[in-house]
Amino acid sequence: MKKKERRPEELGGQWLNTTCEVLKGGVLAGVTTILALLVCAVLVSMGVIPVSGMYGGVLAVCVLGALVGGTWAVHRVGSRSLLVGLGAGAVLFLLLLTAGLIACQGASIANGGAGLLCACLCGGAIPGLLARKPKKKRRR
């Protein structure tokens, strides 16, 4: 029986589809993060959360957003789950970095950006690791 050979157009379409799904997952992560940050801002203004604890809250919200977006992207793509989850987390970080540059006219990785990068990538990697299919046992 002959194996079906894939044409280059099919492979290019698959990569394009994967990239689009990763971007959609990153945007979903961004929307989730913004809504959760809005809730945190309301809680700070009501006095429920102290202002000094906001950096930890921002990191937790970034992990939550990347987790939601990464989960969505991993389930949509289905293959190479770790890379897809990390990609969604990276898109979230780039969205947050762009928003910071627009709002503050100058952002630096030294001002807490490394923590945000780690939070976004770890939040995206979690669904990528959990969605991996177990290896099949070889039959003898």
N, C-alpha and C positions, 0 to 999 in steps of 0.2 A: 504494500500500500504506500502510495506516495504521500509525503508530507506536503502540506499546503505552504507555499512560500508567500511571505508577506511582501507586498509592494512597498516601495518607499513612501508613497502617498499615505498609506494606512498608518505607518509608523509616525509620520509627521502629524497626522490628525490626532493620533493618540497623545502625543506630547502636548499639542495645542489644547486638547480637552483637559488634560491633567493640569496644565498651567492655569487655565480658566477656572477650574474648580478650586485650586489653591488660592487664587486671587479672591474668589467669592468667599471662601472660608476666612481669609484674612479680613475682608470687609465685614463679614458677620461678627468676627472677633472684635473689630473696632467698634461696631455699633453696640455690642454687648458691653464692652469696656466703658464706653461713654455713658451708657445708661446706668451702669453700676457706680461710676464715679459721680454721677448726678445724685444718686441715692446717698453716697458717702458725704457729699457736700451738704445735703439737707440734714443729715445726722450731725455733722459738725456744727452747722448753724443752730440746731436745736440744743446743742450741748451734750448730746449722748456720747459722742466720740471726742476725745481731746484732740486739739490741733497737733500736738506732738506725735500722735500715733498715726498721722495721715500717711507718712511714707510707707509704713508697713501695710496700710490699707490699700495704697496705690499698687504696691507689688502684688498683693493678694488679688486685687481686681484684674490686674494684667494676666495673672495665671488663670483666673476664671475665664476671661475673655478668650485667651488663646486655647484653653481647654474646649470651649464651646465651638469656636471656629475650626480648630483642628479635628474635633470629632466629626463635624459636618463634612469637612473636606476628605477625611480618611474614608468615611462611609460612601461618599460619592465616587471616589477614584477606585478604591478596592485593592490596589497593588502599590508596592513600595510605601507602605504606610508610615514608616518613620520619617522618610524624606518629605512626604506630603504634610505630615504634622509639623515638622520643623519649618517647612516653607510657609505654612499658615501663620506660625508664630513670628517668623521673620517679616512677613507682610504687615502684621500687627505692629511690630516694632518700628518699621519704616513709616507707617501711618502716624504713630505717636510722635516720632522724631520730626516728621514734616509738620504736624500740628504745633509742636513746640517751637520749631523754627519760624513759623508764621506768627505765632502769638508773641514770642519773646525776641525776635530778630537776632537770635544767637543762642544756640544750644550746644552743650558740650557733653561728651561721654563722661567726663570727670564729675559732673554735677548730678550723679545718680543715674546716669544713662547705662552704666554697666549693670546695675541691679535690674533695670527695666529690661535690658537685653536678655539677661539670664532668666528672668521671670517669664518673658514671652516665649523664649525657646523651650524652657522646661514645660510650660503649660501646653505648648504644641506637641512636644515629644511624648507626653503621657498617653494621649489617645493613639499615637503611632506605635507605642510599645504594647499597649493593651490590645490592639486590633490585629497583631501579628498572628498568623495561622500557625498552629503547631506543625513541626516537621513530621512528615509521614515516615513511618517505619518502613524500612526496605524489606521486601519479601524475599525470602531465600528460595 
